[in-house]
Amino acid sequence: MISMMASHIAQIIDGSLSGNDVLVTSGASLKSSEVSQGGIFLAIAGEKVDGHDFVEDAFSHGAVLAITTRAVNQRHILVEDVSTALTALARFVRSALKDVKVIGITGSQGKTTTKDLLRHMLSQHGETVAPFGNYNNELGVPLTLLACTETTKYVVIEMGARHSGDIAHLASIARPDIAVVLRVGMAHVGEFGSVETIAKTKSELISSLSATGIAILGQYDSYTPAMKSLHSGRTITFGSGHSDDVRATEIEMREGCPHFDLVTPDGRAAVGLRIVGEHQIANALACAAVGTALGFSIDSIATALSTALIESKWRMEIHEFSEVLLINDSYNASPDAVEAALRTLILFAQERGGRAWAFLGKMAELGESSASAHQQVGTLAYQLGIDYLVCVDAPDYQPVEHSGALTNLHICDRNGARAIAEQIEPGDVVLVKASRSERFELLAEEIEEVVKAKLETRVEGGIEE
Protein backbone atom coordinates (compact mmCIF):
# COMPACT_ATOMS: atom_id res chain seq x y z
CA MET A 1 0.00 0.00 0.00
CA ILE A 2 1.08 3.58 -0.41
CA SER A 3 2.56 4.64 2.93
CA MET A 4 0.21 6.61 5.19
CA MET A 5 0.03 7.60 8.81
CA ALA A 6 -2.66 5.89 10.85
CA SER A 7 -4.09 9.29 11.78
CA HIS A 8 -4.52 10.11 8.10
CA ILE A 9 -6.28 6.80 7.50
CA ALA A 10 -8.63 7.59 10.39
CA GLN A 11 -9.60 10.86 8.70
CA ILE A 12 -10.21 9.13 5.36
CA ILE A 13 -12.49 6.47 6.82
CA ASP A 14 -14.17 8.75 9.36
CA GLY A 15 -12.94 6.76 12.34
CA SER A 16 -11.36 7.34 15.73
CA LEU A 17 -7.72 6.30 16.28
CA SER A 18 -6.83 4.68 19.60
CA GLY A 19 -3.14 4.33 20.36
CA ASN A 20 -0.10 6.25 19.20
CA ASP A 21 0.23 7.26 15.56
CA VAL A 22 2.22 4.97 13.24
CA LEU A 23 3.25 4.75 9.60
CA VAL A 24 1.32 2.04 7.72
CA THR A 25 3.43 0.62 4.90
CA SER A 26 1.56 -2.49 3.73
CA GLY A 27 -1.94 -3.39 2.62
CA ALA A 28 -4.88 -4.84 4.49
CA SER A 29 -5.90 -8.41 5.24
CA LEU A 30 -8.99 -10.23 6.48
CA LYS A 31 -6.89 -13.10 7.84
CA SER A 32 -4.69 -12.50 10.86
CA SER A 33 -2.11 -15.02 9.69
CA GLU A 34 -1.70 -13.30 6.33
CA VAL A 35 -1.08 -9.73 7.46
CA SER A 36 2.09 -8.26 5.97
CA GLN A 37 4.65 -6.49 8.12
CA GLY A 38 3.46 -2.93 8.62
CA GLY A 39 -0.05 -3.74 7.41
CA ILE A 40 -3.68 -3.42 8.48
CA PHE A 41 -5.94 -6.08 9.95
CA LEU A 42 -9.66 -5.80 9.18
CA ALA A 43 -11.66 -7.10 12.13
CA ILE A 44 -14.91 -8.08 10.46
CA ALA A 45 -17.53 -9.83 12.57
CA GLY A 46 -18.98 -12.65 10.47
CA GLU A 47 -21.71 -15.18 11.16
CA LYS A 48 -19.28 -17.84 12.38
CA VAL A 49 -16.02 -16.00 13.11
CA ASP A 50 -15.45 -12.60 14.70
CA GLY A 51 -12.27 -10.92 13.48
CA HIS A 52 -11.97 -9.00 16.72
CA ASP A 53 -10.93 -12.27 18.38
CA PHE A 54 -7.84 -12.40 16.13
CA VAL A 55 -6.46 -8.90 16.55
CA GLU A 56 -3.66 -10.05 18.85
CA ASP A 57 -2.68 -12.76 16.39
CA ALA A 58 -2.66 -10.24 13.54
CA PHE A 59 -0.24 -7.99 15.43
CA SER A 60 1.99 -10.97 16.16
CA HIS A 61 2.23 -11.47 12.37
CA GLY A 62 3.23 -7.89 11.68
CA ALA A 63 0.06 -5.78 11.73
CA VAL A 64 0.53 -2.24 13.04
CA LEU A 65 -3.12 -1.20 12.85
CA ALA A 66 -6.56 -2.76 13.12
CA ILE A 67 -9.84 -1.38 11.85
CA THR A 68 -12.61 -2.45 14.23
CA THR A 69 -16.18 -1.82 15.31
CA ARG A 70 -15.39 -2.16 19.00
CA ALA A 71 -12.46 -1.29 21.24
CA VAL A 72 -9.53 -3.73 21.38
CA ASN A 73 -6.22 -3.72 23.23
CA GLN A 74 -4.04 -3.04 20.19
CA ARG A 75 -3.79 0.14 18.11
CA HIS A 76 -7.01 0.49 16.15
CA ILE A 77 -9.36 2.79 14.31
CA LEU A 78 -12.94 2.49 15.54
CA VAL A 79 -15.57 2.74 12.79
CA GLU A 80 -19.26 1.97 12.39
CA ASP A 81 -18.71 -0.57 9.60
CA VAL A 82 -15.36 -2.12 8.59
CA SER A 83 -16.46 -2.92 5.03
CA THR A 84 -17.57 0.67 4.45
CA ALA A 85 -14.28 1.92 5.87
CA LEU A 86 -12.35 -0.43 3.58
CA THR A 87 -14.20 0.91 0.54
CA ALA A 88 -13.51 4.53 1.54
CA LEU A 89 -9.80 3.82 1.97
CA ALA A 90 -9.63 2.01 -1.38
CA ARG A 91 -11.29 4.93 -3.15
CA PHE A 92 -8.69 7.29 -1.69
CA VAL A 93 -5.80 5.03 -2.70
CA ARG A 94 -7.19 4.68 -6.23
CA SER A 95 -7.32 8.48 -6.54
CA ALA A 96 -3.73 8.74 -5.33
CA LEU A 97 -2.48 6.22 -7.90
CA LYS A 98 -2.17 8.66 -10.79
CA ASP A 99 0.10 6.59 -13.03
CA VAL A 100 -1.31 3.09 -12.53
CA LYS A 101 -3.30 1.39 -15.28
CA VAL A 102 -6.32 -0.49 -13.92
CA ILE A 103 -7.64 -3.40 -15.99
CA GLY A 104 -11.10 -4.63 -14.98
CA ILE A 105 -12.31 -8.07 -16.09
CA THR A 106 -15.76 -9.62 -15.97
CA GLY A 107 -17.60 -12.39 -17.76
CA SER A 108 -19.46 -15.61 -17.13
CA GLN A 109 -16.43 -17.78 -17.86
CA GLY A 110 -12.65 -17.37 -17.92
CA LYS A 111 -12.10 -14.41 -15.57
CA THR A 112 -9.51 -16.05 -13.36
CA THR A 113 -7.54 -17.66 -16.18
CA THR A 114 -7.45 -14.34 -18.04
CA LYS A 115 -6.32 -12.62 -14.85
CA ASP A 116 -3.48 -15.13 -14.46
CA LEU A 117 -2.41 -14.65 -18.08
CA LEU A 118 -2.48 -10.89 -17.64
CA ARG A 119 -0.42 -11.08 -14.47
CA HIS A 120 2.27 -12.94 -16.35
CA MET A 121 2.26 -10.61 -19.37
CA LEU A 122 2.02 -7.31 -17.49
CA SER A 123 4.69 -8.19 -14.94
CA GLN A 124 7.21 -8.24 -17.79
CA HIS A 125 6.49 -4.56 -18.38
CA GLY A 126 6.28 -3.24 -14.83
CA GLU A 127 5.23 -3.88 -11.24
CA THR A 128 1.86 -5.64 -11.40
CA VAL A 129 -0.77 -6.37 -8.76
CA ALA A 130 -3.20 -9.21 -9.50
CA PRO A 131 -4.54 -11.32 -6.62
CA PHE A 132 -4.01 -15.06 -6.58
CA GLY A 133 -7.22 -15.75 -4.69
CA ASN A 134 -10.86 -15.13 -5.54
CA TYR A 135 -10.88 -11.38 -4.87
CA ASN A 136 -13.74 -10.38 -7.15
CA ASN A 137 -16.29 -8.95 -4.70
CA GLU A 138 -16.96 -5.91 -2.51
CA LEU A 139 -14.11 -6.89 -0.17
CA GLY A 140 -11.66 -8.36 -2.66
CA VAL A 141 -11.59 -5.40 -5.05
CA PRO A 142 -10.68 -2.84 -2.34
CA LEU A 143 -8.09 -5.24 -0.92
CA THR A 144 -6.49 -5.56 -4.36
CA LEU A 145 -6.24 -1.78 -4.71
CA LEU A 146 -4.69 -1.47 -1.25
CA ALA A 147 -1.95 -3.90 -2.33
CA CYS A 148 -0.69 -1.30 -4.83
CA THR A 149 2.36 0.79 -4.03
CA GLU A 150 3.76 4.04 -5.38
CA THR A 151 5.68 2.02 -7.98
CA THR A 152 2.82 -0.18 -9.17
CA LYS A 153 2.30 0.19 -12.90
CA TYR A 154 -0.58 -2.22 -13.56
CA VAL A 155 -3.37 -3.69 -11.45
CA VAL A 156 -5.79 -6.38 -12.61
CA ILE A 157 -9.22 -6.36 -11.00
CA GLU A 158 -11.51 -9.37 -11.42
CA MET A 159 -15.18 -8.41 -10.98
CA GLY A 160 -17.95 -10.85 -10.15
CA ALA A 161 -21.59 -10.21 -9.41
CA ARG A 162 -24.53 -11.77 -7.62
CA HIS A 163 -27.00 -8.97 -8.25
CA SER A 164 -27.57 -6.13 -10.66
CA GLY A 165 -25.52 -3.11 -9.64
CA ASP A 166 -22.67 -5.14 -8.11
CA ILE A 167 -20.24 -4.51 -10.96
CA ALA A 168 -21.21 -0.84 -11.15
CA HIS A 169 -20.28 -0.55 -7.46
CA LEU A 170 -16.95 -2.33 -7.92
CA ALA A 171 -16.15 -0.24 -10.99
CA SER A 172 -16.85 2.95 -9.07
CA ILE A 173 -14.10 1.92 -6.65
CA ALA A 174 -11.57 0.62 -9.18
CA ARG A 175 -12.24 3.19 -11.94
CA PRO A 176 -10.78 0.97 -14.69
CA ASP A 177 -8.78 2.38 -17.59
CA ILE A 178 -9.38 -0.80 -19.59
CA ALA A 179 -12.56 -2.87 -19.25
CA VAL A 180 -12.70 -6.47 -20.50
CA VAL A 181 -15.94 -8.42 -20.93
CA LEU A 182 -15.14 -11.99 -21.90
CA ARG A 183 -18.56 -13.47 -22.60
CA VAL A 184 -22.10 -13.69 -21.25
CA GLY A 185 -23.34 -17.15 -20.28
CA MET A 186 -25.68 -18.93 -17.89
CA ALA A 187 -23.51 -18.88 -14.77
CA HIS A 188 -25.62 -17.62 -11.82
CA VAL A 189 -28.74 -17.36 -13.99
CA GLY A 190 -30.71 -18.70 -11.01
CA GLU A 191 -29.89 -15.57 -9.04
CA PHE A 192 -30.27 -13.09 -11.90
CA GLY A 193 -33.40 -14.59 -13.41
CA SER A 194 -32.35 -14.39 -17.06
CA VAL A 195 -29.30 -14.23 -19.32
CA GLU A 196 -30.46 -10.76 -20.38
CA THR A 197 -30.12 -9.54 -16.79
CA ILE A 198 -26.68 -11.11 -16.54
CA ALA A 199 -25.65 -9.27 -19.72
CA LYS A 200 -26.96 -5.97 -18.38
CA THR A 201 -24.98 -6.48 -15.17
CA LYS A 202 -21.77 -7.32 -17.02
CA SER A 203 -22.26 -4.25 -19.19
CA GLU A 204 -22.00 -2.06 -16.09
CA LEU A 205 -18.23 -2.40 -16.42
CA ILE A 206 -18.29 -0.86 -19.91
CA SER A 207 -20.67 1.88 -18.82
CA SER A 208 -18.20 2.84 -16.07
CA LEU A 209 -15.47 3.79 -18.56
CA SER A 210 -14.56 7.38 -19.21
CA ALA A 211 -14.24 8.58 -22.80
CA THR A 212 -10.49 7.93 -22.62
CA GLY A 213 -10.95 4.37 -21.42
CA ILE A 214 -10.69 1.32 -23.66
CA ALA A 215 -13.39 -1.35 -23.93
CA ILE A 216 -12.32 -4.89 -24.87
CA LEU A 217 -15.21 -7.10 -25.92
CA GLY A 218 -15.37 -10.81 -26.69
CA GLN A 219 -17.38 -11.87 -29.72
CA TYR A 220 -18.60 -15.24 -28.46
CA ASP A 221 -22.24 -14.45 -27.70
CA SER A 222 -24.90 -12.03 -28.90
CA TYR A 223 -24.82 -9.78 -25.84
CA THR A 224 -21.20 -8.74 -25.39
CA PRO A 225 -20.67 -7.21 -28.86
CA ALA A 226 -23.72 -4.98 -28.29
CA MET A 227 -21.98 -3.36 -25.32
CA LYS A 228 -19.95 -1.31 -27.76
CA SER A 229 -22.85 1.14 -27.91
CA LEU A 230 -22.31 1.96 -24.22
CA HIS A 231 -18.84 3.42 -24.75
CA SER A 232 -17.88 6.49 -26.75
CA GLY A 233 -14.15 5.76 -26.73
CA ARG A 234 -11.92 3.11 -28.25
CA THR A 235 -13.17 -0.49 -28.49
CA ILE A 236 -11.09 -3.57 -29.32
CA THR A 237 -12.83 -6.82 -30.23
CA PHE A 238 -11.47 -10.35 -29.93
CA GLY A 239 -12.90 -13.57 -31.26
CA SER A 240 -12.87 -16.06 -34.11
CA GLY A 241 -14.18 -13.84 -36.90
CA HIS A 242 -12.10 -12.30 -39.68
CA SER A 243 -13.34 -8.83 -38.73
CA ASP A 244 -12.27 -9.11 -35.07
CA ASP A 245 -9.35 -6.88 -34.10
CA VAL A 246 -7.58 -9.68 -32.23
CA ARG A 247 -8.08 -13.26 -33.39
CA ALA A 248 -6.49 -16.70 -33.71
CA THR A 249 -5.85 -18.56 -36.97
CA GLU A 250 -4.17 -21.87 -37.93
CA ILE A 251 -5.31 -23.48 -34.69
CA GLU A 252 -3.83 -26.85 -33.72
CA MET A 253 -4.16 -28.85 -30.51
CA ARG A 254 -1.01 -30.56 -29.24
CA GLU A 255 -1.27 -32.68 -26.10
CA GLY A 256 -4.36 -30.76 -25.14
CA CYS A 257 -2.77 -27.32 -25.49
CA PRO A 258 -3.74 -24.82 -28.23
CA HIS A 259 -1.20 -23.60 -30.76
CA PHE A 260 -2.19 -20.81 -33.15
CA ASP A 261 -1.16 -17.71 -35.01
CA LEU A 262 -2.10 -14.56 -33.09
CA VAL A 263 -3.38 -11.83 -35.41
CA THR A 264 -3.66 -8.22 -34.23
CA PRO A 265 -3.64 -4.85 -36.02
CA ASP A 266 0.16 -4.98 -35.57
CA GLY A 267 0.71 -8.24 -37.44
CA ARG A 268 0.94 -11.98 -36.81
CA ALA A 269 2.95 -14.11 -34.38
CA ALA A 270 2.98 -17.77 -33.35
CA VAL A 271 1.64 -18.75 -29.91
CA GLY A 272 1.88 -22.09 -28.15
CA LEU A 273 -0.14 -22.06 -24.94
CA ARG A 274 0.98 -24.14 -21.97
CA ILE A 275 -2.55 -24.38 -20.60
CA VAL A 276 -5.08 -27.06 -21.45
CA GLY A 277 -8.23 -26.71 -23.52
CA GLU A 278 -9.29 -25.12 -26.80
CA HIS A 279 -11.54 -22.77 -24.83
CA GLN A 280 -8.38 -21.13 -23.42
CA ILE A 281 -7.82 -19.46 -26.78
CA ALA A 282 -10.52 -16.90 -25.97
CA ASN A 283 -8.84 -16.06 -22.66
CA ALA A 284 -5.48 -15.70 -24.40
CA LEU A 285 -7.01 -13.40 -27.01
CA ALA A 286 -8.50 -11.22 -24.28
CA CYS A 287 -5.04 -10.92 -22.76
CA ALA A 288 -3.56 -10.12 -26.17
CA ALA A 289 -6.19 -7.42 -26.67
CA VAL A 290 -5.12 -5.78 -23.40
CA GLY A 291 -1.51 -5.90 -24.54
CA THR A 292 -2.54 -4.33 -27.83
CA ALA A 293 -4.42 -1.58 -25.98
CA LEU A 294 -1.31 -0.84 -23.92
CA GLY A 295 0.93 -0.67 -26.99
CA PHE A 296 2.96 -3.82 -26.34
CA SER A 297 4.63 -5.37 -29.38
CA ILE A 298 2.94 -8.43 -30.83
CA ASP A 299 6.13 -10.45 -30.31
CA SER A 300 6.20 -9.64 -26.59
CA ILE A 301 2.52 -10.55 -26.28
CA ALA A 302 3.02 -13.87 -28.08
CA THR A 303 6.05 -14.71 -25.93
CA ALA A 304 4.15 -13.96 -22.74
CA LEU A 305 1.20 -16.13 -23.77
CA SER A 306 3.53 -18.98 -24.75
CA THR A 307 5.32 -19.00 -21.41
CA ALA A 308 2.42 -18.40 -19.00
CA LEU A 309 1.26 -21.04 -16.55
CA ILE A 310 -1.99 -20.86 -14.61
CA GLU A 311 -1.34 -20.58 -10.89
CA SER A 312 -4.92 -20.64 -9.56
CA LYS A 313 -6.01 -23.98 -8.13
CA TRP A 314 -8.31 -26.60 -9.63
CA ARG A 315 -8.67 -25.05 -13.08
CA MET A 316 -7.87 -27.67 -15.72
CA GLU A 317 -5.06 -28.99 -13.51
CA ILE A 318 -3.37 -32.00 -15.07
CA HIS A 319 -2.24 -34.91 -12.88
CA GLU A 320 -0.56 -37.97 -14.34
CA PHE A 321 -0.19 -41.12 -12.26
CA SER A 322 -0.01 -44.83 -13.05
CA GLU A 323 -0.35 -43.98 -16.77
CA VAL A 324 -3.70 -42.31 -16.05
CA LEU A 325 -4.32 -38.63 -16.81
CA LEU A 326 -6.70 -36.77 -14.49
CA ILE A 327 -8.07 -33.30 -15.29
CA ASN A 328 -9.02 -31.56 -12.06
CA ASP A 329 -11.35 -28.72 -13.08
CA SER A 330 -13.29 -28.67 -9.84
CA TYR A 331 -13.15 -24.98 -8.99
CA ASN A 332 -16.57 -24.21 -10.48
CA ALA A 333 -19.03 -25.24 -13.18
CA SER A 334 -21.53 -23.71 -15.58
CA PRO A 335 -23.01 -25.22 -18.76
CA ASP A 336 -20.48 -23.42 -20.97
CA ALA A 337 -17.55 -24.39 -18.75
CA VAL A 338 -18.59 -28.06 -18.52
CA GLU A 339 -19.02 -28.22 -22.30
CA ALA A 340 -15.50 -26.85 -22.77
CA ALA A 341 -14.11 -29.35 -20.26
CA LEU A 342 -15.86 -32.29 -21.95
CA ARG A 343 -14.44 -31.30 -25.33
CA THR A 344 -10.98 -31.16 -23.80
CA LEU A 345 -11.51 -34.55 -22.19
CA ILE A 346 -12.45 -36.24 -25.45
CA LEU A 347 -9.51 -34.63 -27.22
CA PHE A 348 -7.06 -36.00 -24.64
CA ALA A 349 -8.66 -39.44 -24.81
CA GLN A 350 -8.37 -39.51 -28.59
CA GLU A 351 -4.71 -38.48 -28.46
CA ARG A 352 -3.84 -41.07 -25.82
CA GLY A 353 -6.03 -43.87 -27.18
CA GLY A 354 -7.66 -44.46 -23.80
CA ARG A 355 -11.20 -44.21 -22.45
CA ALA A 356 -12.80 -40.91 -21.42
CA TRP A 357 -14.30 -40.68 -17.92
CA ALA A 358 -16.40 -37.68 -16.85
CA PHE A 359 -17.17 -37.45 -13.13
CA LEU A 360 -19.68 -34.59 -13.04
CA GLY A 361 -21.39 -32.99 -10.05
CA LYS A 362 -24.12 -30.41 -9.79
CA MET A 363 -23.96 -27.06 -11.54
CA ALA A 364 -25.33 -24.59 -8.98
CA GLU A 365 -27.28 -21.35 -9.30
CA LEU A 366 -29.07 -22.18 -12.55
CA GLY A 367 -32.58 -21.56 -11.22
CA GLU A 368 -35.52 -22.86 -13.21
CA SER A 369 -33.24 -23.85 -16.07
CA SER A 370 -31.21 -26.20 -13.88
CA ALA A 371 -32.81 -29.49 -14.92
CA SER A 372 -32.74 -28.73 -18.65
CA ALA A 373 -29.18 -27.36 -18.48
CA HIS A 374 -27.92 -30.53 -16.79
CA GLN A 375 -29.78 -32.69 -19.30
CA GLN A 376 -28.27 -30.78 -22.23
CA VAL A 377 -24.76 -31.30 -20.87
CA GLY A 378 -25.46 -35.00 -20.36
CA THR A 379 -26.73 -35.25 -23.92
CA LEU A 380 -23.58 -33.55 -25.18
CA ALA A 381 -21.47 -36.13 -23.32
CA TYR A 382 -23.25 -38.86 -25.32
CA GLN A 383 -22.85 -36.95 -28.57
CA LEU A 384 -19.13 -36.47 -27.98
CA GLY A 385 -18.67 -40.16 -27.26
CA ILE A 386 -17.60 -39.91 -23.62
CA ASP A 387 -17.06 -43.53 -22.59
CA TYR A 388 -18.16 -43.20 -18.96
CA LEU A 389 -20.47 -40.47 -17.65
CA VAL A 390 -20.50 -40.65 -13.86
CA CYS A 391 -23.17 -38.35 -12.39
CA VAL A 392 -22.30 -37.88 -8.73
CA ASP A 393 -25.35 -36.79 -6.72
CA ALA A 394 -26.56 -35.20 -9.97
CA PRO A 395 -29.15 -37.41 -11.75
CA ASP A 396 -30.35 -34.52 -13.93
CA TYR A 397 -27.43 -35.10 -16.31
CA GLN A 398 -29.21 -38.18 -17.66
CA PRO A 399 -30.41 -37.54 -21.26
CA VAL A 400 -34.04 -38.19 -22.14
CA GLU A 401 -33.06 -40.75 -24.78
CA HIS A 402 -29.74 -42.51 -25.03
CA SER A 403 -30.57 -45.89 -26.52
CA GLY A 404 -27.83 -47.21 -28.73
CA ALA A 405 -25.27 -44.78 -27.35
CA LEU A 406 -21.80 -46.04 -26.51
CA THR A 407 -21.63 -44.02 -23.30
CA ASN A 408 -21.85 -45.93 -20.03
CA LEU A 409 -24.05 -43.95 -17.63
CA HIS A 410 -23.62 -44.18 -13.86
CA ILE A 411 -25.78 -42.26 -11.40
CA CYS A 412 -24.35 -42.55 -7.93
CA ASP A 413 -23.27 -40.88 -4.71
CA ARG A 414 -19.70 -40.14 -3.61
CA ASN A 415 -19.15 -43.67 -2.31
CA GLY A 416 -20.41 -45.09 -5.58
CA ALA A 417 -18.08 -42.79 -7.52
CA ARG A 418 -15.09 -44.15 -5.62
CA ALA A 419 -16.18 -47.71 -6.38
CA ILE A 420 -16.63 -46.93 -10.08
CA ALA A 421 -13.15 -45.36 -10.15
CA GLU A 422 -11.72 -48.84 -9.55
CA GLN A 423 -12.55 -49.60 -13.21
CA ILE A 424 -10.14 -46.94 -14.49
CA GLU A 425 -7.23 -48.44 -16.42
CA PRO A 426 -3.81 -47.22 -17.62
CA GLY A 427 -4.19 -44.94 -20.64
CA ASP A 428 -7.59 -43.60 -19.51
CA VAL A 429 -8.35 -39.89 -19.12
CA VAL A 430 -10.51 -38.67 -16.23
CA LEU A 431 -12.32 -35.33 -15.84
CA VAL A 432 -13.60 -34.18 -12.44
CA LYS A 433 -15.88 -31.13 -12.53
CA ALA A 434 -18.68 -29.57 -10.48
CA SER A 435 -19.68 -26.31 -8.85
CA ARG A 436 -17.53 -25.09 -6.00
CA SER A 437 -20.08 -26.10 -3.35
CA GLU A 438 -19.65 -29.78 -4.26
CA ARG A 439 -15.97 -29.83 -3.16
CA PHE A 440 -14.93 -32.05 -6.05
CA GLU A 441 -11.25 -31.33 -5.47
CA LEU A 442 -11.64 -33.89 -2.67
CA LEU A 443 -13.23 -36.39 -5.03
CA ALA A 444 -10.30 -35.87 -7.43
CA GLU A 445 -7.90 -36.80 -4.64
CA GLU A 446 -9.99 -39.84 -3.74
CA ILE A 447 -10.11 -41.06 -7.35
CA GLU A 448 -6.35 -40.74 -7.59
CA GLU A 449 -5.89 -42.71 -4.37
CA VAL A 450 -8.26 -45.47 -5.54
CA VAL A 451 -6.60 -45.83 -8.94
CA LYS A 452 -3.08 -45.78 -7.54
CA ALA A 453 -3.93 -48.39 -4.90
CA LYS A 454 -5.56 -50.68 -7.47
CA LEU A 455 -2.80 -50.46 -10.06
CA GLU A 456 0.01 -50.72 -7.54
CA THR A 457 -1.59 -53.84 -6.07
CA ARG A 458 -1.89 -55.30 -9.56
CA VAL A 459 1.81 -54.68 -10.23
CA GLU A 460 2.86 -56.11 -6.87
CA GLY A 461 0.73 -59.18 -7.54
CA GLY A 462 2.56 -59.82 -10.77
CA ILE A 463 -0.41 -59.18 -13.05
CA GLU A 464 1.59 -56.55 -14.94
CA GLU A 465 5.24 -56.65 -15.72
Secondary structure as UniProt FT lines:
FT   STRAND          4..5
FT   HELIX           6..12
FT   TURN            13..14
FT   STRAND          16..18
FT   STRAND          23..24
FT   STRAND          28..29
FT   HELIX           32..34
FT   TURN            37..38
FT   STRAND          40..42
FT   HELIX           51..54
FT   HELIX           55..60
FT   TURN            61..62
FT   STRAND          65..68
FT   STRAND          76..78
FT   HELIX           82..96
FT   STRAND          101..106
FT   HELIX           111..123
FT   TURN            124..125
FT   STRAND          128..129
FT   TURN            138..139
FT   HELIX           140..146
FT   TURN            150..151
FT   STRAND          154..158
FT   TURN            164..165
FT   HELIX           166..174
FT   STRAND          178..181
FT   TURN            187..188
FT   HELIX           189..192
FT   HELIX           195..202
FT   HELIX           204..207
FT   TURN            211..212
FT   STRAND          214..218
FT   HELIX           225..230
FT   STRAND          234..239
FT   TURN            242..243
FT   STRAND          246..254
FT   TURN            255..256
FT   STRAND          257..264
FT   TURN            265..266
FT   STRAND          267..272
FT   TURN            278..279
FT   HELIX           280..293
FT   TURN            294..295
FT   HELIX           298..307
FT   TURN            313..314
FT   STRAND          317..321
FT   TURN            322..323
FT   STRAND          324..328
FT   HELIX           335..352
FT   STRAND          356..360
FT   HELIX           367..369
FT   HELIX           370..384
FT   STRAND          388..392
FT   HELIX           395..397
FT   TURN            403..404
FT   STRAND          408..412
FT   HELIX           414..420
FT   HELIX           421..423
FT   TURN            426..427
FT   STRAND          429..433
FT   HELIX           436..438
FT   HELIX           440..460
FT   TURN            461..462
//
